[in-house]
Amino acid sequence: MMRPALREMLLQRWREVVLGTEIEPARDPYASHVAALGEKASVHLNVLSPGQRRIFSDLPLTTPAKDDHAGITHHAIRMWTSVDRLATIAEAWAQPGTGLTGDSEVVLRVVDALDHFHDRFYGPHTEKLGNWWRWMIGIPRSVVDIAAIVHEHLSPTQIATYCAAIDHYAPDRVFDNYAGLSTAANRLSFCRNTAGRGILEGNPQKVALAAGGIAPAIALVERGDGFYPDGSFIQHDWVPYIGGYGLNLYENVSRLFTVLRGTEWELPAEESADFLNTVETAVAPFVYNGLMMSAVVGREIARSAQTEQHKARAISSSILMLADATPKRAQAWRAMVKGWLKRDTALSLEHDLNITLAQLSRLDAVLRDRSVTASAESRGHRHFHHMDRSVHRGEGWAASLAMSSERIAYYEYGNGENPRGYHTGSGWVSWWGDGFGQDHVSDQFWPTADPYRLPGTTVSMLPLPDGWGGMFNQPRPDTRFTGGVTDGTVGSAVQELAGPGGTMQAHKSWFFNDHTIVCLGSSITSSDGDPVVTTIDNRNLGKTGIPHLTIDGEVLEPVGDGSVVSASEWIHHDGVAGYHLLDGTKARLELTERSGSWHDINPHTEGDVVHTRRYLTTTIDHGTDPDGASYAYLMRPGASREETERWSCTDGIELVSHTDAVHAIRLPDEQALLAHFWEHGSAGALTASGRCCILVREHGDGRVVIVVSDPARENPLLGVRWDRPVTRVVSAPPSLHRYVTGDHLSLTFDGLDTQAGAPQEVIVELATEGAAVESRIVV
């Protein structure tokens, strides 16, 4: 058995993680949260009435028939909801100022209900029905936290009963293999619950088992669920998920690091180093001005309570806990989180009642800490080749890009959630700025937006049924050529798109610099018998927003609902962005109202309140069953009307190639050429022997950075030629098999098909203008 003093210390740490510290119920931002907690717990207490078939009078726990699939689903939900309500009451009893604080009758009712729950509904004598997660993870999580809060009112026999139930539904064998249900975030949930029940019972073997299960879930992986070397995080095999399951993983790891710090079960530094790096590589790229980008939250976009701001705050709280356990990185992480919080203008901490008081206490503490100076947002480009995502941070704005391929799902539909997310992997681009767009997605976007008109996507209007592809099937296209290149400052992404459920196909490219996103499309074909549309933007204007537009130089009067206008040169949407139509592209703008309920996209959402929002939708119509259609446009987030008009004439972007074979642009200000080769071909001074992405950027000191990637992972040998005089290769990756310098540069890469689409960077030295250059071949 565990030493009593050690058990007490660990229980106290667990309670502090659950409840927070230094909460002042009379002061903002705590007052509203404490009052809400007390009110919610009181409502639950009024219906707390343990009986033969219930814990709460409004949540019957009657065992459904074996063939009643809907009843089985609802039974598991009601089981979890029942114990979750008990956790709310227990917290209200323990937190100061709730009106229930320290009430002896309240804690006795909680303990009595918990006993009743285990006696009748959750123990070795009962059968697991419905979703496995609720029985194996969700219910044990709440039971452990309740027991930790009220442990002084529990006997050893009661604790043993609760622990036996947890062992029954989540036995030790969940740690036998890192596979199946026990990977990444789910594995860490098993670790959390097993450690917690071990501490409650004073069982060091259980704590050791949990601690030993952490390392495989936070080690870097090359396939399946988990963290990848490029910062990607995958759950459910094919879904980018740092903003969903990743939040849960971070909460569990930070809790275990905090509780076990300084004990014999603390994870060795060498086993946690890679994970700690993911704060910068996997999390920070997707948090901008206090919001978590929705491109990495999977089906959780359909959860009404989990806005982009809520998710950023949840993971920020975990980072602050990790900071306390990681002194060497603590100051930088606190500065980063403080910057996110201070720049979040969409929702104040005081009014975000979906974060817990414990989370609030950590966030408030860093905001009030005068020794911490908020850090600024980073700038530059990141591409995540293992999960088909890109992030760009420009001057005063940031954008995310969501794509799909044979390696990454179009979307995730599961447990009834997110049945209309099928086009979120079709090149969906979201962007936010300093002072604009922060609530674009958070303001009832998902229940009201047209799922066929997500910004950046090219979509066939072929109607798809809700949940197309099947529950948790994570449908994927059979395409391979999806990826990108970057030098860290500018970058590009490419997608070989096969539309979900139909025949539509397209070649899509995006090119990013500090001010602009250039979007090119070609080879757009379909035989679905439905129109095909590329959406430039579908801007959420809120309940009553009125867009102020300038179209092709003409200032429009405020437009009303149903208004339709067209553009052939440029568009400025005041307070949002400027757009320039290229290569003959024409656009259509329409102002509409759309209504919907969260219940439409998530049956677990309480109530069916209908929300209405206004949208300005800007699209390119490719017609019905196009054969080789194309588009070209660029956008500048946050640009003023004057900047847009000036830039439409002298935009500093050169369109080098916009064909079915090659998409390429030149960025004169950055001295960069970026090209996507859909086949062997040339773009300006560049030639490639096969499908690939190439970035060439010249620097003022004579250095040239060349970045090459093989998104399709299909080139055993790839040849690249650059028709510029080069004196030598300064550095190169092992994949560079042969090169020739002289009056031109020739590079031959070997084995790019084994590099998982990772960018290969070569640095060369440019010859001085007019100087003679000797040819040299190096193998």
Stockholm file with secondary structure:
# STOCKHOLM 1.0

chainA/1-779         MMRPALREMLLQRWREVVLGTEIEPARDPYASHVAALGEKASVHLNVLSPGQRRIFSDLPLTTPAKDDHAGITHHAIRMWTSVDRLATIAEAWAQPGTGLTGDSEVVLRVVDALDHFHDRFYGPHTEKLGNWWRWMIGIPRSVVDIAAIVHEHLSPTQIATYCAAIDHYAPDRVFDNYAGLSTAANRLSFCRNTAGRGILEGNPQKVALAAGGIAPAIALVERGDGFYPDGSFIQHDWVPYIGGYGLNLYENVSRLFTVLRGTEWELPAEESADFLNTVETAVAPFVYNGLMMSAVVGREIARSAQTEQHKARAISSSILMLADATPKRAQAWRAMVKGWLKRDTALSLEHDLNITLAQLSRLDAVLRDRSVTASAESRGHRHFHHMDRSVHRGEGWAASLAMSSERIAYYEYGNGENPRGYHTGSGWVSWWGDGFGQDHVSDQFWPTADPYRLPGTTVSMLPLPDGWGGMFNQPRPDTRFTGGVTDGTVGSAVQELAGPGGTMQAHKSWFFNDHTIVCLGSSITSSDGDPVVTTIDNRNLGKTGIPHLTIDGEVLEPVGDGSVVSASEWIHHDGVAGYHLLDGTKARLELTERSGSWHDINPHTEGDVVHTRRYLTTTIDHGTDPDGASYAYLMRPGASREETERWSCTDGIELVSHTDAVHAIRLPDEQALLAHFWEHGSAGALTASGRCCILVREHGDGRVVIVVSDPARENPLLGVRWDRPVTRVVSAPPSLHRYVTGDHLSLTFDGLDTQAGAPQEVIVELATEGAAVESRIVV
#=GR chainA/1-779 SS CCCHHHHHHHHHHHHHHHHCSSCCTTSTTHHHHHHHHHHHHHHHHHTEEEETTEEETTSBCCCCCTTCHHHHHHHHHHHHHHHHHHHHHHHHHHSTTSSCTTCHHHHHHHHHHHHHHHHHTSSTTSCCCSCHHIIIIIHHHHHHHHHHHTGGGCCHHHHHHHHHHHHHHSCGGGGSCSCTTSSHHHHHHHHHHHHHHHHHHTCHHHHHHHHHTHHHHHSBCSSSSEECTTSCEEETTTEECTTTHHHHHHHHHHHHHHHHTTSTTSCCHHHHHHHHHHIIIIIGGGEETTEECGGGSGGGGGCTTCCHHHHHHHHHHHHHHHHHHCHHHHHHHHHHHHHHHHHCCSSCGGGCTTSCHHHHHHHHHHHHCTTCCCCCCCCEEEEETTTTEEEEEETTEEEEEECCBTTBCSCCCBTTBCTTCTTTTSSEEEEEETTBSTTTTTTTHHHHSCTTCCTTCEEECCCCCTTTTCTTCCCCCSCCCEEEEECSSSEEEEEEEECTTSSCEEEEEEEECSSCEEEEEEEEECCSSSEEEEEEEEEECTTTCCCCEEETTEECCCCCTTCEEEESSEEEETTTEEEEECTTCCEEEEEEEEEEEGGGTCTTSSSCCEEEEEEEEEEEEEEESCEEEEEEEEEEETCCHHHHHHHHHSCSCEEEEESSSEEEEEEGGGTEEEEEESSSEEETTEEESSSEEEEEEECTTSEEEEEEECTTSCCSEEEEEECSCEEEEEECCTTEEEEEEBSSEEEEEECGGGTTTCCEEEEEEECCTTCCCCCEEEC
#=GC SS_cons         CCCHHHHHHHHHHHHHHHHCSSCCTTSTTHHHHHHHHHHHHHHHHHTEEEETTEEETTSBCCCCCTTCHHHHHHHHHHHHHHHHHHHHHHHHHHSTTSSCTTCHHHHHHHHHHHHHHHHHTSSTTSCCCSCHHIIIIIHHHHHHHHHHHTGGGCCHHHHHHHHHHHHHHSCGGGGSCSCTTSSHHHHHHHHHHHHHHHHHHTCHHHHHHHHHTHHHHHSBCSSSSEECTTSCEEETTTEECTTTHHHHHHHHHHHHHHHHTTSTTSCCHHHHHHHHHHIIIIIGGGEETTEECGGGSGGGGGCTTCCHHHHHHHHHHHHHHHHHHCHHHHHHHHHHHHHHHHHCCSSCGGGCTTSCHHHHHHHHHHHHCTTCCCCCCCCEEEEETTTTEEEEEETTEEEEEECCBTTBCSCCCBTTBCTTCTTTTSSEEEEEETTBSTTTTTTTHHHHSCTTCCTTCEEECCCCCTTTTCTTCCCCCSCCCEEEEECSSSEEEEEEEECTTSSCEEEEEEEECSSCEEEEEEEEECCSSSEEEEEEEEEECTTTCCCCEEETTEECCCCCTTCEEEESSEEEETTTEEEEECTTCCEEEEEEEEEEEGGGTCTTSSSCCEEEEEEEEEEEEEEESCEEEEEEEEEEETCCHHHHHHHHHSCSCEEEEESSSEEEEEEGGGTEEEEEESSSEEETTEEESSSEEEEEEECTTSEEEEEEECTTSCCSEEEEEECSCEEEEEECCTTEEEEEEBSSEEEEEECGGGTTTCCEEEEEEECCTTCCCCCEEEC
//
